[in-house]
């Protein structure tokens, strides 16, 4: 652990999870919690104002998508390093998180030690991916995986897909991605065409089959 406290912002929608992360870091020592925003818009404002060393972002933040926060940090040239916390390890999600510019991918079922390891590796300028992720499968897929329809989706199309299967309405998707509703409709149509799925019910069924979401 470095001599200076790591200045951290924790962005998590669920209060109990957010406070649990705060308690873990405060009890561990060596961390200074600057802010605890509950949505992406608040997270971006806090990051831009306070410019922490690191920001922990729940993948499913409301109001502004977590990956949009990551992209804004990169576009503004801020030195803040981003760690995205996600509930699953499918190849497409891991790749999109890293392609967006995040320095860390942390599975939300990870142990506290994984959290500390992640933050320390990020502090040192490295890239961290939860050990539960099969890196060989992620970065060296076999030929058949290139034929996976999910692999054909652009970053925007995949973000729209994720939010649609979680029940987010088109207007809210547009707000979270800083896009116009018309542009979201374009991504939605393209995504459904690539997946050859043309209604939301079957889109959700597909996501459940792929382990991307779980039935309620």
C-alpha positions as CSV (number, residue, x, y, z in Angstrom):
1,X,0.0,0.0,0.0
2,X,1.4,3.4,-0.9
3,X,2.2,6.0,1.7
4,X,-0.6,8.4,0.6
5,X,-4.2,7.4,1.0
6,X,-5.9,6.4,-2.2
7,X,-8.6,9.0,-2.9
8,X,-11.8,7.1,-4.0
9,X,-15.3,7.8,-5.1
10,X,-17.8,5.0,-4.8
11,X,-20.8,5.1,-7.2
12,X,-23.4,2.5,-6.4
13,X,-27.1,2.6,-6.6
14,X,-27.9,0.3,-3.7
15,X,-27.4,2.0,-0.3
16,X,-26.4,-1.1,1.6
17,X,-23.9,-2.2,-1.0
18,X,-22.5,1.4,-1.1
19,X,-22.1,1.7,2.6
20,X,-20.7,-1.8,2.8
21,X,-17.9,-0.8,0.4
22,X,-17.2,2.3,2.4
23,X,-16.9,0.3,5.6
24,X,-14.6,-2.2,4.0
25,X,-12.2,0.5,2.8
26,X,-12.3,2.6,5.9
27,X,-11.7,-0.5,8.1
28,X,-8.8,-1.5,5.8
29,X,-7.2,1.9,6.0
30,X,-5.2,3.7,3.4
31,X,-8.3,5.0,1.6
32,X,-10.0,8.4,1.6
33,X,-13.7,8.3,0.5
34,X,-14.4,11.6,-1.3
35,X,-18.0,10.9,-2.3
36,X,-20.7,8.2,-2.4
37,X,-23.0,9.1,-5.4
38,X,-25.9,6.8,-6.2
39,X,-26.2,7.4,-9.9
40,X,-24.0,8.1,-12.9
41,X,-24.8,11.7,-13.3
42,X,-23.8,12.4,-9.7
43,X,-20.7,10.2,-10.1
44,X,-19.5,12.2,-13.1
45,X,-20.0,15.5,-11.4
46,X,-18.1,14.4,-8.4
47,X,-15.3,12.9,-10.5
48,X,-14.9,16.1,-12.6
49,X,-15.0,18.3,-9.5
50,X,-12.8,16.3,-7.1
51,X,-10.6,14.3,-9.6
52,X,-10.1,11.3,-7.3
53,X,-7.3,8.7,-7.9
54,X,-10.0,6.1,-8.5
55,X,-13.7,5.7,-9.0
56,X,-15.7,2.5,-8.4
57,X,-18.7,2.4,-10.7
58,X,-21.6,-0.1,-10.6
59,X,-22.3,-1.2,-14.2
60,X,-26.0,-0.4,-13.9
61,X,-25.9,3.1,-12.6
62,X,-29.0,5.2,-13.4
63,X,-29.1,8.6,-15.2
64,X,-25.7,8.2,-16.8
65,X,-24.4,4.8,-17.8
66,X,-21.2,3.7,-16.0
67,X,-19.4,3.2,-19.3
68,X,-20.3,6.7,-20.3
69,X,-18.7,8.0,-17.1
70,X,-15.6,6.0,-18.0
71,X,-15.5,7.5,-21.5
72,X,-16.0,11.0,-20.2
73,X,-13.1,10.6,-17.8
74,X,-10.9,9.5,-20.8
75,X,-12.2,12.3,-23.1
76,X,-11.5,15.0,-20.5
77,X,-8.0,13.6,-20.0
78,X,-8.5,13.2,-16.2
79,X,-6.0,11.0,-14.3
80,X,-8.8,9.3,-12.4
81,X,-8.7,5.5,-13.0
82,X,-12.0,3.6,-13.3
83,X,-13.1,0.3,-11.9
84,X,-16.4,-1.1,-13.1
85,X,-18.2,-3.5,-10.8
86,X,-20.4,-6.0,-12.6
87,X,-22.6,-9.0,-11.6
88,X,-21.4,-11.3,-14.4
89,X,-18.3,-12.4,-16.4
90,X,-19.6,-13.0,-19.9
91,X,-17.0,-12.2,-22.6
92,X,-18.9,-9.3,-24.2
93,X,-19.4,-7.4,-21.0
94,X,-15.8,-7.8,-19.9
95,X,-14.5,-6.6,-23.3
96,X,-16.8,-3.6,-23.5
97,X,-15.8,-2.5,-20.0
98,X,-12.1,-2.6,-20.9
99,X,-12.6,-1.1,-24.4
100,X,-14.4,1.8,-22.8
101,X,-11.2,2.6,-21.0
102,X,-11.7,1.2,-17.5
103,X,-8.6,0.0,-15.7
104,X,-10.5,-2.6,-13.5
105,X,-13.2,-5.1,-13.9
106,X,-14.5,-6.3,-10.5
107,X,-17.1,-9.0,-10.2
108,X,-19.7,-8.0,-7.6
109,X,-19.5,-11.4,-5.9
110,X,-15.7,-10.9,-5.3
111,X,-14.1,-11.2,-1.9
112,X,-13.0,-8.1,0.0
113,X,-9.4,-9.2,-0.7
114,X,-10.1,-9.0,-4.4
115,X,-11.4,-5.5,-3.9
116,X,-8.2,-4.5,-2.2
117,X,-6.0,-6.2,-4.8
118,X,-7.9,-4.5,-7.5
119,X,-7.5,-1.0,-6.1
120,X,-3.8,-1.6,-5.3
121,X,-3.1,-2.8,-8.9
122,X,-5.0,0.1,-10.3
123,X,-3.1,2.5,-8.0
124,X,0.2,1.1,-9.4
125,X,-0.9,1.8,-13.0
126,X,-1.9,-1.8,-13.9
127,X,-5.1,-3.4,-15.2
128,X,-7.1,-5.7,-12.9
129,X,-9.7,-8.3,-14.0
130,X,-11.4,-10.5,-11.3
131,X,-9.7,-13.9,-11.1
132,X,-13.1,-15.5,-11.7
133,X,-12.9,-14.3,-15.3
134,X,-11.5,-16.8,-17.7
135,X,-8.9,-14.6,-19.5
136,X,-8.0,-17.2,-22.0
137,X,-11.6,-17.5,-23.1
138,X,-12.0,-13.7,-23.1
139,X,-8.9,-12.8,-25.1
140,X,-8.2,-15.9,-27.1
141,X,-11.7,-17.1,-28.2
142,X,-11.9,-20.0,-30.6
143,X,-13.2,-19.6,-34.1
144,X,-16.9,-20.4,-33.3
145,X,-17.1,-17.6,-30.8
146,X,-16.4,-15.1,-33.6
147,X,-19.8,-16.2,-35.0
148,X,-21.6,-15.3,-31.8
149,X,-24.3,-12.7,-32.7
150,X,-23.4,-10.7,-29.5
151,X,-19.9,-10.2,-30.9
152,X,-21.4,-8.3,-33.8
153,X,-23.0,-5.6,-31.6
154,X,-21.2,-2.3,-31.3
155,X,-20.5,-0.8,-27.9
156,X,-23.6,1.4,-28.1
157,X,-25.8,-1.4,-29.4
158,X,-24.7,-3.6,-26.5
159,X,-25.4,-0.9,-23.9
160,X,-28.9,-0.5,-25.4
161,X,-29.4,-4.3,-25.3
162,X,-28.3,-4.5,-21.6
163,X,-30.7,-1.8,-20.6
164,X,-33.6,-3.0,-22.6
165,X,-33.5,-6.5,-21.1
166,X,-33.4,-4.9,-17.6
167,X,-36.7,-3.1,-18.5
168,X,-35.3,0.4,-19.0
169,X,-37.5,2.5,-21.3
170,X,-36.2,4.1,-24.5
171,X,-36.3,7.7,-23.1
172,X,-34.3,6.7,-20.0
173,X,-31.8,4.8,-22.1
174,X,-31.3,8.0,-24.2
175,X,-30.7,10.0,-21.0
176,X,-28.2,7.5,-19.6
177,X,-26.2,7.4,-22.8
178,X,-26.4,11.1,-23.6
179,X,-28.1,10.4,-26.9
180,X,-31.3,11.5,-28.6
181,X,-34.3,9.1,-28.4
182,X,-34.1,8.9,-32.3
183,X,-30.5,7.7,-32.1
184,X,-31.4,5.1,-29.5
185,X,-34.1,3.9,-31.8
186,X,-31.5,3.5,-34.5
187,X,-29.2,1.5,-32.3
188,X,-32.2,-0.6,-31.0
189,X,-33.3,-1.5,-34.6
190,X,-29.7,-2.4,-35.6
191,X,-29.2,-4.5,-32.5
192,X,-32.4,-6.5,-33.0
193,X,-31.6,-7.0,-36.7
194,X,-28.1,-8.4,-35.8
195,X,-29.6,-10.7,-33.2
196,X,-32.5,-11.6,-35.4
197,X,-34.9,-10.9,-32.5
198,X,-37.7,-8.5,-33.1
199,X,-39.6,-8.0,-29.8
200,X,-38.6,-7.3,-26.2
201,X,-40.0,-10.5,-24.7
202,X,-37.7,-12.7,-26.9
203,X,-34.8,-10.3,-26.3
204,X,-35.2,-10.9,-22.5
205,X,-35.5,-14.7,-23.2
206,X,-32.3,-14.6,-25.2
207,X,-30.5,-12.7,-22.4
208,X,-31.7,-15.2,-19.8
209,X,-30.5,-18.1,-22.0
210,X,-27.1,-16.5,-22.3
211,X,-26.8,-15.8,-18.6
212,X,-26.7,-12.1,-19.1
213,X,-29.8,-11.5,-16.9
214,X,-31.9,-13.7,-14.6
215,X,-35.6,-14.2,-14.6
216,X,-37.6,-12.2,-12.0
